[in-house]
């Protein structure tokens, strides 16, 4: 009978562990993620890319295709040219921040290749030109942030054309020194409008009517940090604010910037009859001043007419008086002339002593 070969004791129990150790070598490696641009850093979950490079003059071309949020700040992009992000389409990009990038112009179809974009932040850029088709190609864009981006040039008409086909839900225009409600920039269906830190002294009656239009009934405003002038011109806005306080998100924090007697007073604590009119503001004192000037001018005109009539009625006496005055002046001058001739005649001069 053949003799069995002896096996080392306990050798079989290590085989499973050896197989697990060698398993990674048999599985092919997963595809490496796309490289992050040298001027940026990337976060994998969720896909986030942030770029900050002063010499960057165009959007990076090596961006990961699955990026969701892209932020480029402190660069010198200057012009967003046509298809600026189309070198590698970012079909999952939802948020694009381009702050402090010295962007001055946005050309047609500049955002082509970003079909899922929902939020665009162009704040703190000296915009000078926005093409009518600047936002074409981003049909899902619902939030547009333009804080401190409209200080270099008046762009209300250009932006109105650029956003006319968008379904914006939120528009931010804080810090743009706006003096009136930009009604042309309010597309139907807009839900939030940020007008904080502008130069609004009040909202006029016509502006309030535009806010009450059916397509903007759901619009909510933010109006903090505006120099509201609490005079009689504020009465329509104050009445509207009391009736629609829920539409102004910071209604309770609104304060008067003038006149000095009301500075710092909360708007909702004011009574309309307490809002006095400054001269020339169009209220009752302003109309009274205008009427006073008109009356004063009429009085001066009547006095002038009476004076001319007196001169006309006494024209003969005035003519006689002028004739007598002229004759008196002539006699006086002849007397002076006669005495001068007498004094100048050498025959009348005294004989010098011997």
C-alpha positions in Angstrom: 0.0 0.0 0.0 1.4 3.3 -1.0 2.4 5.6 1.7 0.6 9.0 1.9 2.6 12.2 1.6 2.5 14.2 4.9 1.1 17.8 4.7 2.3 20.5 7.0 -0.1 21.0 9.9 -2.4 24.1 9.6 -1.3 25.0 6.0 -4.9 25.0 4.6 -6.2 27.7 6.9 -4.0 30.4 5.3 -5.2 29.9 1.7 -8.4 32.1 2.0 -6.4 35.0 3.3 -3.9 34.6 0.6 -6.6 34.8 -2.0 -8.0 38.0 -0.5 -4.6 39.6 -0.6 -4.1 38.8 -4.2 -7.6 39.8 -5.3 -6.8 43.5 -5.9 -4.1 42.4 -8.3 -6.6 40.6 -10.4 -9.2 43.4 -10.6 -8.4 46.1 -13.1 -8.0 49.6 -11.6 -10.9 52.1 -11.8 -10.6 55.0 -14.2 -8.8 57.9 -12.5 -10.8 61.1 -12.1 -10.1 64.0 -14.5 -7.2 66.1 -13.5 -7.9 69.4 -11.7 -6.6 72.6 -13.3 -3.4 73.9 -11.8 -5.0 77.2 -10.8 -7.9 75.4 -9.0 -8.7 72.8 -6.4 -11.4 70.2 -6.7 -13.6 68.5 -4.1 -15.0 65.2 -5.1 -18.3 65.0 -3.1 -20.2 66.9 -4.2 -18.2 67.9 -7.3 -16.9 71.3 -6.6 -14.2 73.3 -8.4 -12.8 76.6 -7.2 -10.3 78.6 -9.2 -8.4 81.6 -8.0 -5.6 82.8 -10.2 -5.0 86.5 -11.1 -3.6 85.8 -14.6 -6.4 83.6 -15.7 -7.9 85.2 -18.8 -10.3 82.5 -19.9 -12.2 79.7 -18.2 -10.0 76.6 -17.6 -10.3 73.9 -20.2 -9.3 70.9 -18.0 -12.3 71.0 -15.7 -13.9 67.7 -14.6 -16.9 66.8 -16.7 -19.0 65.9 -13.7 -18.5 69.2 -11.8 -21.6 70.6 -10.2 -20.4 73.9 -8.7 -17.7 76.0 -10.3 -16.3 79.2 -8.8 -13.7 81.4 -10.5 -12.7 84.5 -8.5 -10.0 87.2 -8.7 -9.2 86.5 -12.3 -9.0 88.8 -15.4 -11.5 87.2 -17.7 -12.4 90.6 -19.2 -14.7 89.2 -21.9 -16.9 86.1 -21.8 -16.7 85.3 -25.4 -19.0 83.0 -27.4 -19.0 79.4 -26.1 -16.5 80.3 -23.4 -17.2 77.0 -21.6 -17.9 74.8 -24.6 -14.3 73.4 -24.9 -15.5 70.6 -22.6 -19.2 70.8 -22.0 -20.2 70.7 -18.4 -23.6 69.1 -18.6 -24.0 68.7 -14.8 -22.9 72.2 -13.8 -25.7 73.8 -11.7 -23.9 76.8 -10.1 -21.4 79.1 -11.7 -19.8 81.9 -9.7 -17.7 84.5 -11.6 -17.0 87.1 -8.9 -14.3 89.8 -9.0 -13.1 88.6 -12.4 -13.0 92.0 -14.1 -15.7 90.9 -16.6 -16.6 93.9 -18.9 -18.5 92.3 -21.7 -20.7 89.2 -22.2 -21.1 88.1 -25.8 -23.9 86.1 -27.4 -24.1 82.4 -26.4 -21.3 82.9 -23.8 -22.8 80.1 -21.6 -23.2 77.6 -24.4 -22.5 74.1 -23.1 -24.0 74.5 -19.7 -27.5 73.1 -20.2 -28.2 72.4 -16.5 -27.1 75.8 -15.1 -29.5 77.2 -12.5 -27.5 79.9 -10.7 -25.2 82.4 -12.2 -23.3 84.9 -10.1 -21.7 87.9 -11.9 -21.3 90.1 -8.8 -18.5 92.6 -8.4 -17.7 92.9 -12.1 -17.5 96.3 -14.0 -20.0 95.2 -16.7 -20.1 97.6 -19.7 -21.9 95.4 -22.3 -24.3 92.5 -22.2 -25.4 91.0 -25.6 -29.1 90.2 -26.2 -28.3 86.5 -26.4 -25.8 86.4 -23.6 -27.9 83.9 -21.6 -29.1 81.8 -24.5 -28.3 78.2 -24.0 -29.1 78.1 -20.3 -32.9 77.5 -20.3 -33.0 76.4 -16.7 -31.3 79.5 -15.3 -33.5 80.7 -12.3 -31.1 82.8 -10.2 -29.1 85.7 -11.5 -26.8 87.6 -9.1 -25.6 91.1 -10.3 -24.6 92.7 -7.0 -22.3 95.7 -7.6 -22.1 94.8 -11.3 -24.1 97.7 -12.8 -22.0 100.6 -11.5 -19.8 101.1 -14.6 -22.6 101.7 -17.1 -26.4 101.9 -17.3 -27.3 98.4 -18.6 -31.0 98.2 -17.8 -32.1 98.1 -21.5 -29.4 95.6 -22.5 -30.2 93.3 -19.5 -33.9 93.5 -20.2 -33.3 92.0 -23.7 -30.9 89.4 -22.3 -33.3 88.0 -19.7 -36.5 88.3 -21.6 -36.6 84.6 -22.5 -35.5 83.3 -19.0 -37.7 82.0 -16.3 -35.9 83.8 -13.5 -37.1 83.2 -9.9 -34.5 85.3 -8.1 -32.7 88.5 -9.2 -30.1 90.2 -7.0 -29.2 93.9 -7.8 -27.8 95.0 -4.4 -25.2 97.7 -4.3 -25.8 99.2 -7.7 -26.7 102.8 -6.7 -30.1 102.4 -8.3 -32.4 105.4 -7.8 -35.6 103.8 -9.2 -37.2 100.4 -9.5 -35.8 98.6 -12.6 -39.2 97.6 -13.9 -37.8 96.5 -17.3 -35.7 93.8 -15.5 -38.6 92.2 -13.8 -39.7 89.2 -15.9 -43.1 87.6 -15.3 -43.0 85.0 -12.5 -40.1 86.6 -10.6 -40.3 85.6 -6.9 -37.4 87.4 -5.2 -35.8 90.8 -5.9 -32.9 92.0 -3.9 -32.5 95.8 -4.0 -30.6 96.3 -0.8 -27.8 99.0 -0.5 -28.9 101.1 -3.4 -29.9 104.8 -3.6 -33.7 104.4 -3.4 -35.4 107.3 -1.6 -38.9 105.9 -2.2 -41.0 103.8 -4.6 -43.2 106.0 -6.7 -46.8 105.3 -7.3 -46.1 104.1 -10.9 -43.5 101.7 -9.6 -45.9 100.4 -7.0 -48.5 99.8 -9.7 -46.0 97.7 -11.7 -45.4 95.6 -8.6 -49.1 94.9 -8.3 -49.4 93.6 -11.8 -50.8 90.1 -12.0 -47.5 88.6 -13.2 -45.6 90.0 -10.2 -48.1 89.4 -7.5 -45.8 86.8 -5.9 -42.7 89.0 -5.9 -41.0 89.6 -2.6 -38.5 92.5 -2.1 -35.5 93.2 0.0 -35.0 97.0 0.5 -32.7 97.4 3.4 -29.8 99.9 3.6 -31.5 102.4 1.2 -31.6 106.1 2.0 -35.4 106.4 2.4 -36.6 110.0 2.6 -39.5 110.2 5.0 -41.4 113.2 3.5 -44.8 113.5 1.9 -43.5 111.8 -1.2 -43.2 108.6 0.8 -46.9 108.4 1.6 -47.9 106.1 -1.3 -45.1 103.7 -0.5 -45.9 103.8 3.2 -49.6 102.9 2.5 -48.5 100.1 0.1 -46.0 98.8 2.7 -48.6 98.6 5.4 -51.0 96.7 3.1 -48.3 94.4 1.7 -45.7 94.1 4.5 -45.4 90.4 3.8 -44.0 91.2 0.3 -41.0 93.1 1.8 -38.8 90.6 3.6 -37.0 93.3 5.7 -40.0 95.6 6.2 -39.5 95.8 9.9 -35.9 96.9 9.6 -36.5 99.8 7.1 -35.5 103.1 8.6 -35.7 106.8 7.6 -32.5 108.4 6.4 -34.0 111.9 6.5 -35.1 114.5 7.3 -33.0 114.8 10.5 -36.0 114.8 12.8 -37.0 111.3 11.6 -33.6 109.8 10.9 -33.5 106.3 12.2 -37.3 106.0 12.7 -38.8 102.7 11.6 -41.1 103.1 8.6 -43.9 101.0 10.0 -44.1 103.3 13.0 -44.8 106.4 10.9 -48.1 108.0 10.4 -48.8 109.4 7.0 -49.9 112.8 8.4 -46.5 113.1 10.1 -44.7 113.1 6.8 -44.1 116.8 6.0 -43.3 118.1 2.5 -40.1 119.8 1.9 -40.2 122.9 -0.3 -40.6 122.0 -4.0 -41.4 118.3 -3.3 -44.8 118.5 -4.9 -46.9 118.4 -1.7 -49.0 121.2 -0.3 -46.1 123.4 0.8 -44.5 123.0 -2.6 -47.7 123.9 -4.5 -48.2 126.8 -2.1 -44.7 128.1 -2.9 -45.3 127.8 -6.6 -48.6 129.7 -6.3 -46.9 132.4 -4.2 -44.3 132.9 -7.0 -47.1 133.1 -9.6 -49.0 135.7 -7.5 -45.9 137.8 -6.9 -45.2 137.8 -10.6 -48.8 138.9 -11.4 -48.5 141.7 -8.8 -45.2 143.0 -10.3 -46.8 142.9 -13.8 -49.8 145.0 -12.6 -47.5 147.5 -10.9 -45.6 147.8 -14.2 -48.8 148.3 -16.2 -50.1 151.0 -13.8 -46.7 152.8 -13.9 -46.8 152.8 -17.7 -50.4 154.1 -17.7 -49.5 157.0 -15.4 -46.6 157.9 -17.7 -48.9 157.8 -20.7 -51.7 159.9 -19.1 -49.2 162.5 -17.9 -47.1 162.6 -21.0 -47.8 166.3 -21.7 -46.9 167.4 -18.2 -43.8 165.2 -18.3 -42.8 166.7 -21.6 -43.3 170.2 -20.2 -41.3 169.3 -17.1 -38.5 167.9 -19.2 -38.5 171.1 -21.4 -38.3 173.3 -18.3 -35.5 171.2 -16.9 -33.6 171.4 -20.1 -34.0 175.2 -20.3 -32.9 175.6 -16.6 -29.8 173.4 -17.3 -29.1 175.5 -20.4 -29.3 178.8 -18.5 -27.0 177.4 -15.8 -24.5 176.3 -18.4 -24.6 179.7 -20.1 -23.9 181.4 -16.8 -20.9 179.2 -16.2 -19.6 179.9 -19.7 -20.0 183.7 -19.3 -18.1 183.8 -16.0 -15.4 181.6 -17.5 -15.0 184.1 -20.4 -14.8 187.0 -18.0 -12.2 185.3 -16.0 -10.2 184.4 -19.1 -10.2 188.0 -20.6 -6.8 189.7 -19.9 -8.4 193.1 -20.1 -10.3 192.3 -17.0 -7.2 191.1 -15.2 -5.7 193.3 -12.4 -2.7 195.6 -13.2 0.5 194.3 -11.6 2.1 196.6 -9.1 5.2 198.6 -10.0 
